[in-house]
Amino acid sequence: MQPRIKNPATNLPGVYEAILAIHKATEKAGVPGVTLELVKLRASQINGCGVCVDLHARTLRKLGEQAERIVCVSAWRETPYYSDAERAALALGEAASRLSDRADPVPDELWNEAARHYNESQLSALVVSIGLINLWNCLNATTRQVSGEFLEQYI
């Protein structure tokens, strides 16, 4: 497997650093890191980004997450491994990663459930994190970036 080009985020001066700065800002809002990682893993599965699926599964393992929670995130509705707050974040992540799938991409019911568990700053962090992972998915999938052991340096 060979990528089409170098990763666009590292190929253009300043892009990687800008994305990283936004990412770091989201970490300060109080959403548990595991929740953010689960949402990123799920969005990456939806978008078929092997690099990000690999990276976020590795990150969750490094954070001490149980294998069941990592492996079953694609079927989170049908498994008992996630809290109500995590389920609300996962639902928001799925909806925001599938904007064109329905006329009202993020229905009030879904948003209100997330708002029951997260304050405005945390919701902002979730939405920005979802946007960022979708950006990474787009960059990686479009240019066919290849996953591998090198990801350990980013964890």
VENMO-V150998 format. One line per field, one symbol per residue. ss: DSSP state (H for helix, E for strand, L for the rest). phi: phi as a letter, one per 20 degrees, with the letter a starting at -180 (. if undefined). burial: b if it has 9 or more other C-alpha atoms within 8 Angstrom, else e. A space follows every 50 residues. Layout:
ss->???
phi->???
burial->???
This chain:
ss->LLLLLLLHHHHLLLHHHHHHHHHHHHLLLLLLHHHHHHHHHHHHHHHLLH HHHHHHHHHHHHLLLLHHHHHHHHHHHHLLLLLHHHHHHHHHHHHHHLHH HLLLLLLHHHHHHHHHHLLHHHHHHHHHHHHHHHHHHHHHHHLLLLLLHH HHHHL
phi->.cffbfggfeedgnfgffffffgffffeenfggffgfffffffffgemef ffffgffffffffnffggfffeffcgfdceecffffffffffffffecge fbfdgcfggfffffffdceffffffffffffffffggfffffelfdfrfg fgfee
burial->eebeebbeebeeeebbeebeeebebbbebebeeebbbbbbbbbbbebebb bbbbbbbbbbbeeebeeebbebbeebeeeeebeebbbbbbbbbbbbbebe eeeebbeeebbebbbeebeeebbebbbbbbbbbbebbbbbbebbbbbeee beeee
